[in-house]
Amino acid sequence: MLNEKEPHRASAVPEDYYEQIKERLRRRIARRLRSARRVLDVGCGSCELDRFLAEQNRQEVVGVDISGTSFPEDDGAQGRVECRKADARRLGFIQDRSVDAVVSVHALHEMEKPVEVLREANRVLRAGGEMLVVDFPRDSLAQRLWNEGYYTTAEVAEMLRESGFVSVECSQVARGQLIWAEAHKAPAGKEML
């Protein structure tokens, strides 16, 4: 079950587990972000989630990825999706406080300077806007499969706080195989100095 919070040993999880939960994860993200009109997806890969959000929630979505090699030729979402090759630490093409929500799925661990990326996400969010991070935790199935440098829930929560986010909630879901972190930009006039 996707919203289960008890961690499980990675060795007890089938190797295709992430593929098994992919659709449920997208739907959970869409439900969480359904009230946002404009969404930024940081580390969007092929913009698959972006197209899903545009179709499911009728949202405007900008996906940014440093690679840009797997962007679709046609977004399939009647112009509501824009995929851009860009460094998420410098999103000069997005105005301050112009985005309702920022999402990053399976990408935070790939970022060279994640706190800088999260600070930039905070800059583009409107006051009270939501930041949602979904990533693989340390000692998960992902660690066994791909052996990359993953974070703990405490490390992700600390990065969000260090980047100026408030109301940070971070837990492990999906049999302990994903980090689900939610945070918000401080209300206007309450930003960290």
Residue pairs with C-beta under 8 A, 6 or more apart in sequence:
1 174
1 175
2 21
2 24
2 25
2 28
2 173
2 174
3 28
3 173
3 174
4 173
4 174
4 175
4 176
5 171
5 172
5 173
6 175
6 176
7 172
7 175
7 176
8 175
8 176
8 177
10 139
10 140
10 141
10 143
10 144
10 177
11 144
13 141
13 175
13 177
14 20
15 141
15 145
17 141
17 174
17 175
17 177
18 141
18 142
18 177
21 174
25 105
25 134
25 174
25 178
26 49
26 52
27 56
29 49
29 53
29 103
29 105
29 132
29 134
30 52
30 53
30 56
30 57
32 130
32 132
32 182
33 39
33 53
33 57
33 59
33 101
33 103
33 130
33 132
34 57
35 100
36 57
36 59
36 100
36 101
36 129
36 130
37 59
37 60
37 100
38 59
38 60
38 61
38 62
38 98
38 99
38 100
38 101
39 50
39 53
39 59
39 60
39 61
39 62
39 99
39 100
39 101
39 102
39 103
40 61
40 62
40 63
40 64
40 91
40 94
40 99
40 101
40 102
40 103
40 121
40 124
41 47
41 49
41 50
41 53
41 61
41 62
41 63
41 64
41 102
41 103
41 104
41 105
42 64
42 88
42 102
42 103
42 104
42 107
42 117
42 121
43 64
43 65
43 66
43 88
43 104
43 105
43 106
43 107
43 108
43 110
43 111
44 50
44 63
44 64
44 65
44 83
44 107
45 65
45 67
45 70
45 106
45 107
46 70
46 71
46 72
47 63
47 71
47 72
47 75
47 81
47 83
49 63
49 103
49 105
50 61
50 62
50 63
50 75
50 77
50 81
50 83
51 61
51 72
51 75
51 76
51 77
51 81
53 59
53 61
54 60
54 61
54 75
54 77
54 78
54 80
54 81
55 76
55 77
58 80
59 80
60 80
60 81
61 77
61 80
61 81
61 82
62 81
62 82
62 84
62 94
62 99
63 81
63 82
63 83
63 84
64 83
64 84
64 85
64 86
64 88
64 91
65 71
65 83
65 84
65 85
65 86
66 85
66 86
66 87
66 88
67 85
68 83
68 84
68 85
71 83
71 85
72 83
75 81
75 82
75 83
84 93
86 93
88 111
88 117
88 120
88 121
89 113
89 116
89 117
89 120
90 120
91 120
91 123
91 124
94 124
95 124
96 123
96 124
97 123
97 124
97 125
97 126
97 127
97 129
98 124
98 126
99 124
99 125
99 126
99 129
100 125
100 126
100 129
100 130
101 125
101 129
101 130
101 131
101 132
102 121
102 124
102 125
102 129
102 130
102 131
102 132
103 131
103 132
103 133
103 134
104 117
104 121
104 132
104 133
104 134
104 135
105 134
105 135
106 134
106 135
106 136
107 135
108 114
108 117
108 133
108 135
108 151
108 156
108 159
109 135
109 136
109 148
109 149
109 150
109 151
110 148
111 117
114 159
115 159
115 162
115 163
118 131
118 159
118 160
118 162
118 163
118 165
119 163
119 164
121 131
121 163
122 131
122 163
122 164
122 165
122 185
125 131
125 185
126 185
127 185
127 186
127 187
127 188
128 184
128 185
128 186
128 187
129 184
129 185
130 182
130 183
130 184
131 160
131 165
131 181
131 182
131 183
131 184
131 185
132 180
132 181
132 182
133 156
133 160
133 179
133 180
133 181
133 183
134 178
134 179
134 180
134 181
135 150
135 151
135 156
135 178
135 179
135 181
136 142
136 143
136 148
136 150
136 177
136 178
136 179
137 150
137 151
137 152
137 153
137 172
137 176
137 177
137 178
137 179
138 150
138 151
138 152
139 150
140 150
140 176
140 177
140 178
141 177
142 148
142 150
142 177
143 150
151 159
151 179
153 170
153 171
153 172
153 179
153 181
154 170
156 170
156 179
156 181
157 168
157 170
157 181
160 168
160 170
160 181
160 183
161 168
161 183
164 185
164 186
164 191
164 192
165 183
165 184
165 185
165 186
166 183
166 184
166 185
166 186
166 190
167 182
167 183
167 184
168 181
168 182
168 183
169 181
169 182
169 183
170 179
170 180
170 181
170 182
171 179
171 180
171 181
172 178
172 179
172 180
173 179
173 180
185 191
186 192
